[in-house]
Amino acid sequence: MTSIGEYTFSGCYDLTSVTIPNSVTSIGNYAFDNCTSLASITIPNKVTTIGVGAFEYCNGLTSITIPNSVTNIDDYTFSDCNNLTSVSIGNSVAGIGNYAFAGCRSLTSATIPENVATIGDYAFYKCYGLTSIDIGDGVTSIGNSAFWECTSLPSVTIGNSVTTIGEWAFYNCSNLKSITIPRSVTHIGNSVFFNCYDLNEVYISDLEAWCNIQFDGDFFSRYHLYLNNKEITNLIIPESVTSIGNYAFAKCYRLISITIPSGVTNIGDYAFWFCSNLQNIYCYAEQVTEIGNNVFENSNYDATLHVPAASISAYQAAESWKNFKEIVALPDQASQDEYRPFVEEGKVWKVGHVQTILDNSVNVVDYYYFDGDTIIDGKTCKQMMCQRYVSPDYSNEYGTPTPSLTKVGAWYEEDKKVYFYNEWQQSMKLKYDFSLAANDTLKFLTDGSSPFIIGPKQTGGIEGFKGVYRDIRMCGDEGQSYHDTFWLEGVGCLRGPIRNPCDPIFGDPVPEFLMSCTVGDEVIYLNDDYEDGATPEGMGARKKRFDFTHTIKIQPKSRIRKGEEQSLYGEYNDQQLGIHLDPLDDDYLVSITDETDKNVYQKAIYAGSIVALNIDISNFTKGHYTVTVENSSEYFTGEFNAQTTGIDVDGDGILTAKDITAIVNSIASKTIDESIKSAADVNGDKMVNIADIVRIANKIMVTDSLTTNP
């Protein structure tokens, strides 16, 4: 016996068991249709085809294993098997037909192997119990209404080969909260997530690919869009994008600003529909960008539209663009386009480490900084030191790192080329060449490793950074490449200067990440996820620009949990006042006055080139202070209280070498007095060391009056 014909056992309601001989290679259409009492069945390993509706309405089946010999699951094969809870799909199945598992309301999970290329229309329609679905990387298309009303499904990760998601594919998946969409997707049908009321997180990894997706209609009600796990609130369209598709960012209600490069020539219908919280749009096209129907409909036309100065009148006359109440000239780009060097005096990198990839707790923090010059091969290089801090709560089975101060090497920069001298190998190697054009390749190492492809210059796409950055991809086989990291001009890799600096991409140990990069009191990069912050009370609080939280940083912090929102505008503790300048893009004057209105700090800055200011207030006299940020058209204020930390060790009211001597003597005697320890621990790490002495010495040098009130 080699086959079971069509309808052979159809309607055998009392049939409870069947043994199919191993010689059978095919099961015909509707062969066991409506065998409602059939409790189990074993499909032999020689079966290659299972016909349409073969096990439809077999309500007694609780599990099924489809052997590796089967090449296709046909339409309706297991539809309305109400008690089917699990299914194992063989590795040779190339497609899942229309309605194949529709109405299997007890099915809880399904793994679709990588050999499956297509998921048919309504394939898992009304599988109410489905709580997980693993879509393999071989799947290229998901059919219309494929997961319609899978009401228990909490999240979905779309496989990396899917190009098409059919209309209504996840309709009424009421428990769906997040979805991951790969860069391979080129077409998303109409109303894919309609009635998914809890779904508000969409994760993507390629913004250019997202802009080029063909959307047939509205994505869904409203949502948060995450790029590489970072929510997009300030959208920067990549320079490589020439058009933005229909509905691409419709109902992204968390968007605050949009930057559209000059190369974009077309914006599709409804592209920014219902982006109701927009505050600024920066459009760099001198010729008015062609715009579709209702692009900004129901968005905030009170937002400011920034366009080239020579094109203001053209935008004021153009359809849709003219609806914005305020159309102004783009800010002067000269200072932003000016190259920012990597080697700068007073620059400090803060690099955090986590114990494992799964553990988000930051237990070790390294501070990298330049300390003096050295001559190497006739070149004047900057020596780099690394000060390591370790949380007292940190321990692991492999041994806990200890606080340390080490020399890691030296840096040299010339003609936008950055070189690193490796102390261990005693060799100078090119670290990065920022003069390269887009799509040029560069071998960071000289050991024959694959080269890296350098992306085009981009501005503003990395949160916590306002400068120019480059995308870096490693070359693979047959010219393919995969994304590795970004290089930030003047800052370095997103992992920062690392303890194995001859490798520009991968850190040692892993995982590690750059927390901040500062030059003096100017913050040029800041990773807010690992910094203390505050939660603004509603969107209105954002306009105040200041939202301080009294938190003393005495040990490394942990990553904030997803869903928490923190201030982008300011924080303070007893040591520092932090003013975040992310929304600002102009020349500003920052000043601080005490209770008598005496000015104790003043700095003129161009806020378009830095992220924040970190103002040292550890030496401010105890009292109440007012800080203002202003330009010709705006004026914002904030208030804070300062507590003197008493670094005037000998108590004479001034800072002198005597204070440093007292600290050094106490350290040398190893019996440091608690009062001196409390006074001298300037950076709050519960230790007194060279870093504290350097900070006190710097205060003495920069304070004209040498009093404790600067």
N, C-alpha and C positions, 0 to 999 in steps of 0.2 A: 504494500500500500504506500503510494507516494503523495497522494493529495486527498484533502477533504473538500468536497464540492460545495458550491453555493447553497445556502439555506439548509444544509444537511440536518442540523439539529435545531433549527430556528423554531422558537415557540415551545420547546420541551421544558415546560415550567417546573416539572418535578425532578428533572435530571440533576443529581447531586455530585456525580464524579465521572470523569472521563480519563482514560489512559490512551494517549496518542503514541503510536509506535515510532521508533527512532528513524524509520525509513521515510517518514512524511517530510516533504520539502515545501509544501504550500497548503495554506488554509484559506478556503474560498470566501467570497463576500457573504456576510451575514450567516456564516456557518454555525455560530452559537448564539445568534441574536435572540434576546429574550429568554435565555436559560436562567431564569431568576433565582433558582435554587442551587446553581453550580457554585460550590464553595471554594474549589481550587482547581488549578489546571497547570500542568507542566508542558511547556512548549519545547519540543526536542531541538537539539543543537544543529540539525540539518535544515530546519525550516528557514527559507529565505524570504518568503512573502506571506503577509497576513492581509486578507482582503478587507474591503470596505465594510464597516459595521460588524466585523467578525465576532466581537464580544459585546456588542451594544446591549445595554440594559441587563447585564449579568450582575444583578445586585448582590449576589452572595459572595462574589470575589472580594477578598480583602488585600491581596497582594499579587503582583505579577512580575515575572522576570522574563524580559525579552532577550533571547540569546544573541551572541555575537554574529550568528549566521544571518540574522534578519537585516535586510538592507533598507527597509522603509516601513514606517507605520502609516497606514492608509487612513483615509477620511473615516471618521466616526468609529474607529476600531474599538475604543474602550469608552465611548460616550455613555453617560448616564449610568455608570457603574457606581451606584450611590455609596457603597461601603468600601470601595477600594481606597486603602490608606497609603500604600507605598507601591512604587514602580521602579524597576531597574531596567534602564535602557542600554542595550548592547552597543559595543563600540563600532559596529558596522552600519548602524542606522544613519542614513544620509538625510532623511527628512521626516518631519512629524506633520501629518496631514491635517486638513481642516476638521474641526470638531473632534479631534482624535481622543481627547480626554475631557471633553465638554460635559459639564454636569456631574463630574466626579467630586461630589461635595465633601467627601471625607478625606480626600487626598491631602496630605500634610506637607509633603516635600517632593521635589523632583530635581534630578541632576541631569542636565542635557549635555552629553559628551561632546568633545570637540569635533568629532566627525560629522555631527548633524549640521547641515547648512541652512535649512529653512524650518521655521515654525509656522504652521499654517494658520489661516483665519479661524478664530474662535477655538484654537487648539486646547486652551485650558479655561474655556468659558464657564463662569459660575462655579469654579473650584473654591468654594467658600472656606474650606479648611486649610488651604495652601498657605503655609507660613514661611517657606523659603523656596527660592528657585535659583538654581545656578546655571546661568546661560553660558555655555562653553564658547571658547574663542573661535570656534569654527563656524558658528552661526552667522549668516550674512543678512538675513531678513527675519523680521518678526511680523506676522500677519495682522490683518485688521482684526480688532477686538480679541486678540489672542489671549489676553488675561482679563477680559471683561468681568467685572464684579468678583475678583478674588479678594474678598473683603478682609481677610486675615493677613494679607501680605504686607509686612512692615517696610521692606526695602528691596531694591533690585539693583544689581550690577550688570549692566549690559556688556556682553562679550566684546573683545577688541576687534572683531571682524565685522560686526553688524553695520550695514550701510543704510538699511531702511527699517523704520518702525511704522507700522501701518496705523491707519486712523482708528481712534477709539481703543487702542491696544490695551490700555490700563484703565478703561472707563470704570468709574465707581469703585475703585480699589480704596475703600474708605479708610483703611488703616495704614496706607502707604505714606511714609514720612520722608523718605529720601530716595534718590535715584542717581546712579552714576552712568554718564553717557560718554563713550570713548570718542576719540578724534576721528574714527573711521566712519561715523554716522554722517550721511549726506542728505537724508530725506526723513522728515518727521511728519506724519500725516495729521489730519485735522483732529482736534479735541482728544489727543492721545491720553491726557490725564484729566479729562473732564470729570467733575464730581469727586476728585481726590482732595477732599477739603483739608486733610491734615498734611498733605504733601507741600512742603515749603523749602526743601533743600535739594538743589540740583548741582551735582559735582561734575566738573569738566577738567580737562588737562591741556586743552589747546584752544585758545581764544580765536585764533585765525580760522580754525576748522568750524568753530561754532558760528562765526559770522557768515560762513559759506553754506550752512545747512539750508536746504529748501524746506521751509515750514509751510504746510498747506493751510494752516489756520492757527488760532489761538492755542498756545501751549497748555495753559490751565489758569486757574483763578489768580493767584499771585504767588511769588516764590522768592527764595534767596538763591543767588547764583554763586557757586564757589569755584574758584580757579586754583587748582593745586591745593585744595583744602583751605583756602583763604577766601572769605566772602568778598565779593566785588561790591564796593560802594562807590568807589571812584573808578569808573570804567575808562581804560586807556585802550583804544582800538590800535592793534599793531600796525606799524608802518607798511607791512607787506599786504594789508587788506585793501582791496580796491572797491568792494561793494559789501553792503550789509543787507542780509536777506530779510524777506517779509517776516514780521513777528519775532525777529531774533531776540529782542530784549523786552518784548511786550510784557507788562505787569511785573517787571523787576522793580517793585515798589521801594526797595532799599537803595536804589541808585541816587547818589547825591550829585555827582558830576560826571560828565561824559567828555572825553577828548577824542576828536575825530581828525585824523591826519589829512594832509593835503592830497594824498593819493586816492582817497575815497571819492569816487565819482558818482555813486548811486546809493541811495538808502531806500530800502524796500518799504512796501505798505505796512503800516502799523508797527514799524520796527521798535519804537519807544512808546508805544501806546500804554496809557495808564501808569507811567513812571511818575507818580504823583509827588515825590519828595525831591525832585530835581532842583538844584540851586544854581548850578553853573554848567554851561555847555561851551566847550572850546572847539571851534571849527577852523582849521587852518587852510582850507581851500580858498584861494583868491577868487576863482570863478565859482559862483554859487553852485553848491553840490545839488545834483538832481535828486529830488525827494519824491517819494510815493504818496499814496493817499493816507491821510490820518496818521502820519508818522508820530506826531507828538500829541495826538488827540487825547484829552483827559489827563494829560501830564500837566506840569506846573509851568504855565506861560509867564509866571512871575519870575522864573529863573532868568539869570543873566546870560545872554548869548554873546560870546567873545569871538570876534572874527577879525581878519586882517583889516588894518585901518583904512586901506584904500577900497575895501569892499563893503563898507558899512551901508552905504546907500543902496547897493545892489541887493543885499540881504533884506533891507527894510522894504524893498519892493517885491521880493519873491514870495510866492505862495507858501503858506505854512511857516516859513521863517519869519515873515513879517508879523506873525501873531505874538512874538515875544515882546514884552513891554519895554525891555531894556536891551539894546544891542550896542555893544561897546567894542573898542579896539583891543586886540590881544595885548598882553603885557610884553614889554621889551624882552626879547629872547637873548640878547647879547650876553648878559651875565650868566644865563643858564647854559648857553652853548660853549662857554669858555671851558677849556679842558681843566679838570681838577686833578692835581697830581696825587699819586699814592703816597709818596714820601713827604710828609709835612711835620714840622715841629709840633710837639704837644698832642699828637694823634694817639688815641687809645682805642683798642678793639676789646670788646667784652664778648668772650666766647663761652657758651654754656655746654655742659655735657650731661647726658642722661645715662642711667646705668644700663638700660636695654632699650631696644626699639619699642617695646611694649610698655615701658615705664616712663611716664612723662615727667617724673620728678627730677628737678634740676638740683644736683648735689655737688657738682664741681663747676667752678667758674674760673676761667683763665683771663687775665688782663695782659694783653700784648701792647708794648709801647716802645718808642725809640728812646735810646739813652746814650747820647754821645756819638762822636764820629770815629771812624777807623779807615785806614787806607788799605785797600785791597787791589792789587794789580794796577796801582797808580790811580785808582778811582776813590773819591771820598764817599764812603758808604755810611749809612746810619745803622748802628747796632740796635738789635731788638732784644728786649728782655720779656720774660713771661712770669707774671706773679700769679701763682695758683692759690685759690681759696677752696677749702673743703668744708662742707656742712658738718657740724659735730654729730648730726643724726645719721650720717652716711656710713654704711658698712656693707660689705659683700663677701662672698665666700672666697673670692680671688685676692682679697687684700684691699684695704682701704687706701686710696692715694693720700699723700701727706701734703700739707701746705709747703710751697717751695718758691724760690726765686731763681730762675735759670736764664742763661744767655742762649738764645736759640739760633742766632745768625745775624746777618746784616743785609740791608737792602740798598739798591742803587737804581736810579731812574734817569733815563735820557731819551729824548725824542719819543715820548709816550711808550717806551719800552721799559718794563719793570723786571729787574734782575734780583735774584736771591742768592746770597752766599751761604752755603750749607756748612755749619760748623763741623759736623761729623765727617762729611765727605771732602771738606775743604775745597769746594768747587763752586764757581759762580754759574747759575743757570737762568735762562730766560723764564720768567714766571708768566708774563702776559704782554702782548703787543696790542695796545689799544689803537694804533694807527691803521690796523688792518681794515680793509673794506669788507662789506657784507659778503658772506659765503666764502671768504678766504679760509684756508686751513692752516693750523699751527700745531707743531709737535712740541708740547711742553717738556717732554722728556727726550733724552737722546739715546734711549735703549731700544729703538725700533718699534715702540708702541704705536697704536693707531693714532692718527692726528685728530684734532678737534676742529669742528666747523664753527666759525665765529659768525653769529647772527648780526643783523643790522643794528645800528644805534636806536635805542628806544628810550623814551623819557616818561617817568611817572608811573610805570606799570607795576613797580614793586612797592607794596605798602611799607611805609616807614622810610621811604627814600625818594628824593625829588630829582636826583641827578640822572645821568645817562647810564644805561646798562646794556649789556649784550647777552643774548641767549647763547649757550654753549652746548653743542651736541657732539657726541663721540661718533666717529665714522665706524661703520660696521661692514659686513660682507656685502659685496655687489653694490657698493655706494650707499647703502641704507645707513640711517643714523638714529640714535635715540637720545632723548633729552637728558642732560646731566645736571646742569645748574645754570646760574647766572653769574656774570662778572659785573660788579658795580664799579663804575669809574671813580677812582679816588678812595674806594673802600676795599675792594677785593672780592673774593668769592663769598657766597652767602654762608660758607662755613668759616670765613675769616682766616687770618694767619693761623696756621695749625702747627702742631708739634712735629708733624712730618711734612715740612713745607715744600719739599721737592715734588710732592704730588699736589697739583693745584685743585683737584676735584674732590678726591676722597679723603676724609679726615682720619685721624688716628688719635685717640680711639673713636669708634663710631657707635652711636650717632652723636654728632655735635653740631652746633649751629651758631651763627653770629647773632648776638643779642643786641649789640649797639656798636657804633663807631662815632667817636667824638674828636673834635679838634678844639682844645681849650674848652670854652663853655658852649660851643656850637655843636649840636647833634646833627650829623649828616646821614645817619641810618639808625633806626630804632625798631626792634621787633617787639611790638606791644604785647604779644601773647605772654611774654615772660616778665613784664614789668608791672609794678603796682599801678592801679588806676582807680577811677571812680565811675559809677554809673550815673549818667545824666538823668534827670527827672523829666522824661519826655523829650520830644524833639526840640522843644523850645530852649532847653538848656544848652544845646549846642551853639546857639547864637551868642551866648555869653562868653564863649571862648575860654573860660576858666572854670574848672570844676575840681577843686583841690581835695585830696584825701590825706588825712594825717596818718601816715604809716612809716615806721622806722625800718629801714632795710638793714638787717643785721645778718642775714644769711640768704643764700640763693632761693628764689621763689619757684613755685610750681606753675605749670601751664594752666591758664584759666580754662574752665570747662566750656564745652561747646554750648552755645545758647546764652552764655553770659555776655553782657555788653559792658565795655568800659570806656572811660572818657578818652577822647583824643586830644584833650585840650590842656590838661595840667595836673600836677600833683606836687606835694611837698612833704618833707619830713624835717627832722631837726638838722639835717646836714645840707640838703639841697632843695632848691625850688626848681621844678621842671615846668617849662611852658612849651606845650606842643603847638607847632605852627603849620600843621598839615593843611588847613583850609586857606592859609594866607599866601598871597602871591604878589607882594609889593614891597616897597621900602617902608620899614616901620621903625618907630622909636620905642624901645622898651625901657621903662624907668620904674624905680622902687623908691617910695618915700616912707619915712617913719611917722610916729604919732605926732611929731611937731611939724610935719610937712617938709622936713629936710630930705633932700635927695641923697640917697645912699648908694644908688646904682643907676647907670644909664648906658645904653648901648644902641647905636643905630645899626640896623641889619637889613639885608635883602632877604625876606622870608621865603622867596621862591627858590632859594638854593640850599636851604637847610630845613631839617624836620622840626627841630626844637632847640631851646636853650636850656642848659643845666647851670643854674646860678648857685654858686657856693654861698650858703647862708649860715654855715656853721660858726662863723665869727660875728654874726649880727648880734647886737645887744638885745637882750630879752625884751620882747614887746610886740606890738601890733603893727603890721606893715600893709601898704597898699601898692599893688603893682598895676601898671597901665601899659597897654599896647595901642599905639595910635599911628595913623598916617593922615594925609590931607582930608580924607573923607570918613574915617572910622575911628572910634574911640571905645576901648573896652577896658574894664577894670576888674580886679580880683583882690581878695584880702587873705592874709595868712598871719599866723603868730610864730615868732622865732624864739627858740630856747638856746641861750648861749651854751656851748659845749665846754667852755673853760680851757681852751688850749693855751691860755696864758698860765703856764705851769707854775711859775714862781710867784704868781699873784701880784705883780707890780703894775698891772694895767697896760703893759705894752708887750709886744712880741719881739724878742731879741734872741741872739745866739745862746743866751743863758737858758732859755726854755728848751732848746734843742739839746744842750749839754746835759741838762737834768734828765731828759728822757734817755739819752745815750748811756749815761752812767747807770741808770736804773736797769736798762736792758743788759748791760755788761755784767752787772752784779748778780743777775738772775733772781733778784729779790725785789722786783719792781713794786713800789708802793701803790696800793690800790687807788689812792687819790690821783697819783700821777697817771696810772693806767687808765682811769676813767677819763682824765683830761686829754691824754695823748692819743687815745684810740679814735682818731679823727674819722676814719672811714667806717667805723662801726662793725668791724669784723671780729671783735672780742680778742684781738691780738694787738700788740704794739711792735711795729717793725719799721723797716726802712721806708715803706710806702707812707706811713704816717709822718715820719720825719721830713720826707720830701714835700708833702703837702704843707706842713707848717713852715718850712723854709720858703716855699713859694709865696705863702701869705706875707712873710716878712719882706720879701723882695718887691712885691707888687703893691703893698700898702704904704702910701706916701707918708702918712702920719705915724705909722707903726703903732697905732692904738688898736684896741680890739674892736672898734667901730670903724669899718673901712671908710 
